[in-house]
Amino acid sequence: MSTKNLLTRISILVPIICLLIPSFASAQTKTQQFNPLPKQWDEAIPQGNGMLGTLIWEKNDVLRFALDRADLWDSRPMKGLHRDEFSYQWVVNQRLKNDYKPVQQYFDHPYDREPAPTKIPGAALEFKFLKGLELADAHLNLDEAISEISWKNGTRLSSFVHAEKPLGWFKFENLSSDFDVELIPPTYQNAVKNSGDPVGGDDLGRLGYEQGTLSKGNNTLIYKQKGWGEFSYEVIVSWKKVDSKTIEGIWTIRSNPDAFNSNLDQKSLDEMLKSGFEQHKKRHLDWWSKFWAKSNLQVPDPILQHQWEMEQYKFGSSARENTPPISLQAVWSADNGRIPPWKGDFHHDLNTQLSYWPSYSANHLDEAMGYLNHFETNKENYKRYTKQFFGKEGIAVPGVTTLDGTEMGGWIQYSLSPTVSAWISQHYYLQWRYSMDKKFLKEKAYPWIKSTAQFLEQISVLDAETGKRKLVISSSPEINDNDISAWFTKTSNYDLSLMQYNFKVAAELANELNLKEDAKHWQEMYAQLPELALSEKKELMVTPDFPYSSSHRHFSHMMAIHPLGLVKWEDSETSKEIIQSSIKLLDNIGPKGWVGYSYSWLGNLKARAKDGEGAAKALTIFAKAFCSSNSFHVNGDQTKSGYSDAHYRPFTLEGNFAFASGLQEMLMQSHAGFLEIFPAIPASWDNVSFQTLRAEGAFLVSAEKENGKLKSLKIQSEKGGNLKIKANWGKYEYKNTSKLKVKDLGDGLIEIEFKENSAVEFWGV
């Protein structure tokens, strides 16, 4: 298509951008059915707001609300971890002299042996007066984040966790018997069973707490629990009779100290209960209406469609700008009388990063800031750790941490890895690229990435033979588990790709801020790094002398493809060969050692390889085999269909949110320097669409494909700037009315110079 035609037929609609934003309310309400009511906690109805959460299920035929709060933590120091030998150099020495057992005893074993530090559960509500009633219907309205349960005798229950306040609501209508509720605290004083199991969850009795006190007032129950040190919390439930057949109630959890300023005092609780269920429901619904309006998509596969909707719902329930970030289970700690799987902690060697993958293109940047605010808040603690363990300046982050960022040990190849902060750097970079917020770039993104680069420069050394920069010992999560052989003496592709990425974007952002000397220095550091290790068949290896040769859950050796994008399909034929060969090797070796998140990650990888069929297949397997009935990712293959040798079911969230990212990658990509719509969808997807997915450069994109052809494409620019677009849609019409600069770059690429708050629209013919 000629430049002349381009300039005369593009329709550029400039400043009234809001007119282009369609209403995304689905004609059909998004719901999840729960008939019959769940009998296991990890199949329960989940509700939350980033700080509070509840799981609604039936335990021993009694309706139960498991109550949780994100900052309920036992933050005692890990016993035995911080000893004189707590230094990276000591670990290096032990590895190089082949005497590693003391390292495992000092730094790995405490995580398995000790019950804390750990996330702890809140309490539960039980409604025994409902026992024996026959269920009519139970469902979760995803659009409204309200659960509704009805019984055949006419009794109805509606409940929600308020989207903006640390408050849960319940409302019983058409009651046929007297209302009663019991507040069930965790059992901290009991016979200890099966201690020392971080996967299944340790016994709460091992925490050594005195059992808390339960007091009953006028339509109020209060449970007070003393935790470790100065920490304590209160669970409060209050209710009122609206009429002879209607009860409205509220619940909350208060923590002390209240680091997130989210406690409600008794006066506020009384006023809220007085104002009533319906009034608070309005604000709750308003928040969720705005959340769902941020982005939407429609694909012809009902399994993928519904799973994506569930992931968006869970993300909206577990992420906020002003709450703790998404941990392994977020606001849904195990309701089984035990400590959560893997202590419910913050795993930064994969889990937290994957949990925020979908936030950027799904246009949920505010919620994504909760992740980065966590690192900003704990920055001084990370600097303390960097100096204490590594003996260096800058920023390193432990791979496994408490709420305040303190290291917890356990498999230290990953929990004390030197490159963790570099993976976190990518999320600072993505927040900048998707928002183009210069204030964020200057005050948060570049300072973090620069501090990480400074640390990586100090912790690495120049190889005497090659002259290239390397780590003296290196790892690749979680190859060889915590064996001495998991520390390699040649830099792994995992560590190398993170170092490459951090130095590369440090130079880019320094240039953006016109810090020329900084940019020059980081470019020099990047140039000192070796190339990624490849086999003769162009397959990415674990290290230069360690191929990927056995099935493993963590595709750490492939970080350069996704998420880091250092090796892009669009770059060259060599890059395509590397990507194809590496994915083919994964497929050929097979999934015996995989877990659920492996399939979600594979979906992202195959989308980057433009393999729509393969991406859809991987995501479908995840949804069908690795999720419980409420959509929770439970790691093992629950169908026992050969998708994995793991059949256990510890619940963690990262696989869920990586799934959402994978489907979004199938529909739109912008990481390669240009916008591409529908880059990796199956050939059979003739009718598919999405609304206001966010692209790098702060562009909001809506597109629809109908009967296999482009029907419409709308691109809205928040900050202005140039955008290259891959226009491989077949015939289309356009016209130019606002004199924006447009170039035909050839090879199916066009470039438009957007103004701030401008928009462009294409139509297929």
N, C-alpha and C positions, 0 to 999 in steps of 0.2 A: 504494500500500500504506500502511495507516495506521500511525501511531506505536505505537498499542496492540499491533497484531499484531507489529510489529517487536520490541517489548520482550519479548514472550512467546514468540517463536519463533526467536530467534537462539541458536545454541549457542556459548557462549564457553568456551573451554578454557584455563584459566589456567596454573599455573606450569610444568607439566612439558612444556616446549616441545619437548624433544628427541623426544618420542613422536610428534610430528607430522611429523618430518622423514623422508621415505621414503628407501628405498635407490634410488639413481639408476643403479645398474649396469644397463646395457642388456642385454637378453636376447641380443642379437647383438653380438659384439665389433666395435668400430669399427676399420676397417682401411683402408689405402691400398695398392693393389697397384702393383708396379713391375716388371712383366713386359712386355718384357725390361728388363734393367737400364738405367738412364738413360745416354745417351751425351753429355749436356751437363750442365755444372755447375748451371745454373739449373733443371734438372729432377731434381736429385738427391734422395736421401732425407735430409730435414733432421732433425737432433737437436740439443738444446741445453738449457741451464739458466740462461739469462740472462747468464752469464759465459763459458762455453765453448760452442762449437758445432761441428758437423761436417756435411759434405755427403758422402753416399756415392754414388758413381757409377762408371762404367767409362770410363776414358780410354785410348784406343788398345788396347782389349780387356783392360786391366788394372784390377782392382778398386782403387778409390782412396778414401781418407778425407781430405777437405780439412779441416784443423784451424784453428780460429779462436778468438780470445779478444777480448772486447768492449773491453778497454782497451789494445789494441795500437794506439798512436797515434804518429804523427810530429807533434809539437805545436810545431814551429818557427813563429815569427810569420810571417804572410803578408807576403812581400817587397813593399815599396813601399806598403803600406797605411797604416801609421802615420807620416804625414808632417805637416808643419806645417799643411797644409790639412785635416787630418782633423778636421772639425767640421761639425755640422749647419748652422750658420749660413752657413758657406762654401758648402755645397751649395744652400741656399736662395738665396743671392745669385747663384750661377751659373745657377740655374734661372730666376730672375726677370729676369736680364739676357740670357737666351736664349743662353748660352755654356756648353753642357753637355759638350762633348767632353772637356775636362780632367777632369771628374768621372768619366766612363767610363774614361779612361786611368788615373787614379789608383786608383779604388776598384772598378771592375767587372773590368777586364782582368786584374789579378793572379790572380783566382780561376781564370780560363781558362788563363792562361799558366804559372802556377807549379804544380809537382806537389804541393806541401805548403803548409800542414798537411793531413794526411789520415789516415784509417784505413788500416792496413796488414794484410795477411794473415799467418797464422801459418806453416803448412807443410802437408805432406801425407804420408800413409802409403800405400804401394803394396804389394800382395800379388801378386807376379808368378807365384808358384807355382800360382795358380788359373787362369792364362791357358790358354785352350783347353777348359776344362771346360764342359759343357753345362748351362745353367741349368734348374733344376726350378721354383723359385718364389722370389719376392722380395716382401716386404710389410713395411709399417710398422704395428705394433699401436698404435693411438692411445691406447687405454685404459692401456697399460703404458709407452708411449714407448720401445718396444724394436723394433729392426728385425731381421728374420730372413730369411736368404738360404740357399737350399739348392741343391745341384747334383745332377744325376742319378747321379753316382758315389757319393752318400751323404754327401758332405761338407756340413756345416752351419756357418753363422756367425750368432751372435747378438751384438748390440751395443747399447749405450745410453750416453748422457751422464748421469752420476749427477745426480739431481734436486737434491741438496743439497750436493754436494761438487764442487770443480773437478777433475773426473776423468772420463775416458772409459774404457769397458770394451769388450773384444771377447773372444769365445770361439769357437774353432774345434773342432768335434767330427767324429769319424770321418774323420780325415785319411788320405789315401791316398798322400801324398808328404811330403817334408821341409818343415817350416814355414820361411818366410822372410819378412821384412818390410823394406822400405826406407823411410827417412825422407827425403822430398824437400823441400828448402828452397825458398823463393821465390828467383828468379834476380835478384839485384840488380846483377850485373855482366854486361851484355850490350849488344848494339847497340840503341840507342834507336830505337823505331819509333812513329810516329803520336803524337808528343807534343802536349800542349795540348788534349786532348779530355776534358772533365770528364764527359760523358755515357757515352762508350764506355769511359772509364777510361784514365788516363795510364800511361806506361811506368814500371815499378818502378825501372828503371835510372836514371831522372832524379833519384831521391832521393839519389844519391851515396854510398850505403853501401858499405863494404868487405864483401865476401861473408863470411858467418859461418863458423864451424867446426863440423864434424860429427865426433863421437867415438863409438867403438864399444867397449862393454864386454861383460861376461858377460850375455847376454840383455838388453842395454840399449843404446839409441841416444840421444844427446843432441846437439841442435843449439843453438848459442849465436849470437845475432845482436845486434850493436851497432846501435842506431838513431840518431836525432838527439839531440844533446846528451848528457845523462846516461842516456837511456833505453836499455834492452836487454831482451831476452827469451830464454827457453830453452824448447825443446820436448823433452819426455822421453817415451820409449816403453820399457816393460819388459814382459817376458813370462816365463811359466814353463810347463814341461811337467807336466801333471796326470797323464797316462798316455801310452802309446805313440801314441794317436790323438787326444789332446785338448790344446789350448793355450789358456791364459787370459792376457790382456794388458791393460795399462792405458796411458793416455797423459794427459799434462797439459801445460799451458803456464804458465810462471811469468814474470811481468813484474817489472821493476825500474826505478823504485820500485813497490811494491805498494800503491797508494793504497786498494785495496778489501780489504786483508787477506785475500786469497784464494789465496795461494801455499801449496803443500804442500812441506814439506822432504823430503829423500831418505829419512829414517827413516820418516816417515809413509807415503810411497809404498811402501816395502818392506813395511811392516806391512799395508797394504791389499792389496797383491798376494798376500801370504801368506794373508790371511784368505779370499780367494777371491771369484770372480764371484757365486756364489749368495748369499752373505751380504750383499754390497752391493746386490744386486738387490732384496732384501727391503725395505730402507729406501727405495730408489728407487720401488718399486711402492707403498709406503705413501704417499709424497708424492703420487704421481699419483692414487691412489685418492681421497685427500682433495680434490685439485684438481677432479676430475670431479664429486665430490659437492657442490661448491659451487653448481652450477646445471646445468640440462639443459633441452632442449626437443625436441619431436617435431612435425614438420610433414609433410604428405602429399607434398610435392615432394621427390623423392630428390636432385635437384641442389642445392637450397638446403640440405637437411638435411646432406648430406655436406660441402659447402663450409663450413658453420658449424662442423661438428666439426673440420675441418682448421684453421679459424681459431682455435678454442679451443686446439687442440693447439699451434699455433705460438705463441700468446700464452703458454701455459704453458712453452714452450721458450725464450722470449726475454725474459720479464719476471720480475724478482725485486725485492724491497724493498731488497736490499743490493748490487745490481749497477748498472752504467750503464743508463740508460733505453734504450728501443728507438730506434735510429738508423735510417737509411734501409734498411740491410740487417741490422741487429742483429748476431747472432753467425754470420752466413752471408755473409762477404765473398766477392766474386767469386773463383772458382778458375780464373782464365784467365791468370795470370802478370802481371796488371795491377792498378793502383789501382782500387778499387771505383767504380761510377758515382757521380757527384757527390761523389767523395772519401769516400763512406760517412759523411758528417757528420750533424750534427743540424740539420735544417731546421725551424725553429719558425714558419714562415709557413703551415703546413698539416700537414706530414708527421708530426711527433711528436704533435700534438694528435689527429689522426685515429686514430693508433695506440692511443690510450688511451680512445677513445670507448666501446668495449664493456665496459670493465673494471667500470664502476659498476653497471649493471643486471645484469651477469653475476655479480656478487657476488665479484669478485676485487679487493677493496680493498687487500689487503696488497701484491699485485703492482703495483697502481697507485701505491703510495707510492714505488716506485723512481723514478718520473718526478718527483715533487715533491721527493724527497730530493736529486735532481740539482740542482735550483734552489736548495735550501737550502744545499747544499755550496758552490755557486759564487756565492752572493749577494754577497760582497765584490767579486768580479771584475765582476759586473754593475754594482755601484755605481761602480767605477772607470771602466767604459765609459760609464755615464750622465754622469758628471762630465766625462770627457775629450772625448767626442764631442758631447754635447748641452749641456754646461755647466750642468747642472741637478742637483738633488737627487732622492732617491727611487730608483725602480728602473725601468730600461728593460733589455730583453734583446735582444741581436742576433738577427736572424732566421736566421742561419746561423752555427754555432759549432763549435768543437773540443770535445773531451771536458771540458775545464775551463771551458767557457763563453766562451772568447775569440772575438771576432768574426773572420770570414774574408772579408768583403766579397763582391762579386759581385752584380750587379743590386741596387744598394743601396736602391732604392725599397722592397724587401722585406727584404733582409738587414740593413739599418740603419733599418727602419721604427720610428717612435716608439710604435706601439701593440701590438707583439709581446707585451709583458709582460701586457697586458690579456687577451689570449686565454689565456695561461697562468693568469691569475687565475680563469678559469672552472673550470679543473681543481682549483684549491684549493677553490673554492666547492662543486663537485660532491662532492669527497671529504668535505667537511663535511656536506652535505645527505644524502648516502647513508649516512654513518656516525653523524651527530649526536654526534661526539666533541668535547666541550666543550674538552678540553685542546688538541686539534689546532686548533680554532677560535681559541682565545686565543693560542696560541704560534706558529702557523704561518699559518693561513688569513688571519685579519684583518691581521696585520702585513704580509704580502705584498700583499694587495689595497689596504691603506692606502698603502703605499709607492708602488705603481703609480699610485694616484689622485693622490698628491702630485706625482708626475712629470707626469702628464697635465694637471693644473691649471697647472703651470709652463710646459709646452711649448706649450700652447694660448693663444690670445688672444681678446679680445672684438672682434667685428666692429664697426667704427665705424658702419655703416649699420643693421645689424639688431640689434645689441646681443647677439647670440648668440655663444657660444664656438665657435672654429674652429681648425683647423690652417692655418698659412700655406701650406704645400704638403702634399699628401696623395696617397696611392696606393691601389691596389686590386689585390692579387695576382691574376694577373700580367698585368693589362691593359696592352697596349702594350709588353710585355717591359721592356727597359731603356732605351727611347727617352726623350728629354726629355719627351715628351708623357705618359709614365707618371706624372710628377709633375703632379697637378692643382692648380689654384689655388683650387678649391672642395673642401671636405671630402667625401671619398668616403663612401658608405654603409658600406663596410667599416670605415674608421677611426671613423666616427661611431657605428656600432652597438657597437663595442668600447668606446668612451668611455662611451656610455650604460650599457652593461652594468656596467663597472667602478665607475662612480659609484653606480649603483643598488644593487649588491650590497654596496658599501662601507657605504652607509647602512643597509642591512638588517642586516649583521653588527654594525655599531656599536650598533644598537638591541638586538640579541641580547645584547651584552656590557654593555648599560646605559651606553654611552658617548654620552650625549645630545648633547653639543656636537659631537662628531665626526659623528654621524648628521645633525644639522641642517646642518652644513657640506656634507657630500656630497650631501644632498638639494638644496641650493642650487646646487651645481655641476651636478647632473643637470638642474635646471630651466633652466640657462643654455644647454643644448644645443638645437639646432634639431631639427625633425622629420626623419624619414628622407625622402629624395628619392623621389618617386613620379611616374610619368608620368600623363597624363590617363586612361589605362586602369587606373590603380592598380597599375602594374608597378613593382617596385623598380628603381631606376636605379643606375648606377655612381656618378655624381655628379649634382647638380641640372641640369647641362647636358650630360650624357654618358649616353645610354641604353645599355642592353645591346642591341647591334645586330648582333654577329657572334659566332659560336660560339667559346666559350672553355672551357678545361678547369677553371678555378678559379671556383667560384660565389661569389666573395668578396662580391659585391653583395647576396647573399641570406643573409648571416650572421645577420641579425636573425630569420629564420625558424628556421633550424637551422644551427649548434648553439645559438645564444644564447637562442632562445625569447623574444625581445622582442616578436615578432608571433606570437601564438598563435591557432590555429584556434578555440579555445574562448572567446576574448575577446569577439568581436563579429562581426556580419555584415561590417563593414568589413575586419576582419582576415582573414576568410575570402576576401573578394574580392581582397585584396592577395596572399594566398598562392596562390589559384587563378590569378590573372592572371600572377604572376611565374613560376610553374611552366609555365603554358601557353606563355609566351614562350620559355622554355628549349626546350620541345619543338618549337615552331614554327620557331625558328632552326636547330635541329638539332645533331647531335653531331660535325660535321666536326673541330672543334677540341678535342674531349674526349679524355681518356685513361681508363684503367681506374677510377681513384678517382672520376672524375666520376660514373660509374654507381652506385658505392657511395654517394656523397653524395646522388645523386638518389633512391636508395631510401629514405634517411632523410627527405628532404624530402617525398616522397610519402606516407610513413607518417605524418608530422606532419599532412598534408592529408587523412588518413583514406582514402587511395586504396590499398587493398590490392592491387588488380590491377596498378596502375602500379608500386608498390613491388616486387612480386614480379617483374615484367617487367624492371625495371632491374637487380635483383640477379642475375637469371638471365643476362642479357647479360654482366654482369661475370664470372660464374663460367665461362661457356662460351667467351667470346671474349678475355678479357684476362688469363687465368691460364695458366701452363705446366702440364704434366701432373702436377706435384707440388703444385699449387695456388698457387705463387708468383705474385704480381701483377707482370706484366712491361710494364705501361703501355700498350703498343700493341695494336691489334686483330689478334690472331694468325690469325683466320679470314678476314680481308679481306672482311667481309660488309657494309661500309658503316657500321659502328658508330663509326668514327673514320678520319680521314685518316692517323693515326699507326700505323705497322706495325712500329716498332722494338721492342726487348725489354729495356730496362734494368729490372732487378729492384729494386723498393722495396716496403715492407710496408704502408704506410698504407692502400692500397686494400683489402687483405685485412681489416684490423681494422675499417675503416669498414663493410665488408660485414656483419660480425657484428653491429655496432651496428644496422644497418638492419633485420635480421631480428628482433632483440630489440625494436625500436621497433614493429614490426608486431604483436607479441604483447602488449606491455604498455607503458603510458606513465604517468608520474606527474609530469611537468614543469609541468602546468597548475593545480596546487593540489588535484588529486584523483587517485585511482587509477582507471585504466580498463584492463580486460583485453580482449584481442583487438580493439583499436581499429581495426586496419587490415589485416585478412586478406581474401584473396579469398573470394568467395561460395561457391566450391566446396570450401573447406577445412572440411568438416563435422567432421572428427576431428583435433584439434590440442591440444597440451598443453605445459606448461612447469612446471619445479620450481625453487623458491626463486630466482627472479629477484628482484633487490633494487630496491625503490622508494625514492624520496626520503622522508626521515623515518626511515630505518632499519627498514623493513618488508620481510620476506621473503614472497614471494607465490608460491603454486603454484596452477595452474588447469588444468582439463581440459574440453574441449568434445567431446561425443560425439554423433554423428548430428545435428549442427547445434544442439545444445542444451547448456547448461551442465550438466556432471556434478558438478563440485566446484570449490570455491574455498577456499583456506586462506591466511590472513594472519597472520603472526607478527611481533610487535613486540619489538624489542630494547631500545629506550629509552623506550617509552611515548609518549603524546601523541595528539592528535586526528588522525584520518584520514577524509577525505571519500572516498566510493566511488561511482562511477557504476554503479548497479545496473540495467543495461539488459539483463538476461539472460533475460527471460521469467519464468515461474513458478518459485518456489524456496521451500524450507522452511528454517526456522530456529527456534531456541528460546534463551531467555536463562536461564542458570543461575548467573551470577556477578555480576549486578547492575552490569555496566559501563554507563556512560551511553551511550545510543544515541538519535540524533535522525533523524527523517524530515524532510529539508530540502525535499522537493518536487522536481519536475522530474527525478525518477529518481535523486536524490542522497540518500545516507544518510551520517551521520557517527557514528563510534564513538570514544569516549574510551578509549584503550588504557592499561593499566598496563604497567609494565616487565615484559618476558618473559611477555606474555600473547598469546593467539591467538584467532582467530575462524574458524569454518568454515561455509560455505554449501553446500547441496545443491540441484541442480535437480530439478524434478518434471515 
